[in-house]
């Protein structure tokens, strides 16, 4: 009897109606809209350059990569050649971030917070051959460069998908750019679509075959053997 009386109370009925209306209003709300990511300009007290401070140098102009058709090939002297989609790279490997300054031979530099996966993790997934000592990188525009395998593994070199907490823009190398720390900018290959292991340390990429040093070390001139 008491329960029947309580449910029939005008106040209780009003509360139930209001609750139903509120639930209906909430259920009818549109899903939250995604807003553009905001570039960060400071990290742990360190000032960061803008992504726009990196000048748009390319041998064949700006490249626009169809991410649906894109594949990153890891091959050469490996146990099994691997071909990763963009989503497989982002979803299949640990993510890292670190601040690294890119220095160009033209005289400018940019300090950026890079987000990416370790190149060594990608290589490990393919099973590096013990004979391999060199990593050759290729890009969708035909650009190439190379670096020693022990440099890649010993410095936790990143293949970046983000900079300053935003996705790398097309003009800066989307979907992936190599963060070749302590190397001149011509080693920072954009639009990377290939990682090939080799036993030829004398391999010379685009600019190296045109007189730039093969090492690309920042502590020495970029011109020479």
C-alpha positions, 0 to 999 in steps of 0.5 A: 500500500505504501509503495503504491501511494509513493509512486502515485505521488504528484511529486514523484510523477513529476520527477519521473517525467523530468528524468525521462525528458532529460534522458531524451534530450541527452540521447538526442545530442549530436556527437562531439565534433573534432576540432583541429589539433593545436600545434604546441610551441613549448615542451618541458620549458623548451621553446619549439619552432613552428612547423612552418619554420621548416622550409619546403625543399624537395627535388620534385616539388610537394608530394601528396600521398594517398594514405589508403594506397600507401605502403611502407616497405622494409626489405633488402637484407631481411628475413622477410620483406614487410609491407606496412599500411599507415595504420599498421605502422601507427597501431603496431609499434610503440610510440615515442617523442623527443625534441630534436633540431633540424639543421639545413645546409642553407643556414636555417634550423628548427627545433621540433617535438617529434612523435614517431616509431623507432626505425629499429622496431620496423627493421626488427619486425622484418628480421635483419640479416647479420650481413647488413650494415647500412640502411637505405631510405627511399621516398615517393618522389625518388629521393634517397639517402642512407645511414649506418645501421649501428647509427639507427639502432644506437640512437633510437632514430625515429620515423616521425608521423607527428611534429609539435603534436600535430600530424606531419603536414603534406609539405613536411613529408606526410606520412613519414619523415626521418628524424636524423638527429645530429645529421644535416638536413639532407639526411632527414628524408621526407615522404618515406616509403622504403627502408632497405637493409644493405651491406654496401656502406658506400651507397650514396643517395641523391645529394651524396652522389652530388658532392655532399658527405655520406656521413652527413655529420653536423660537426663537419662540413657537408661538402666532401667525401 
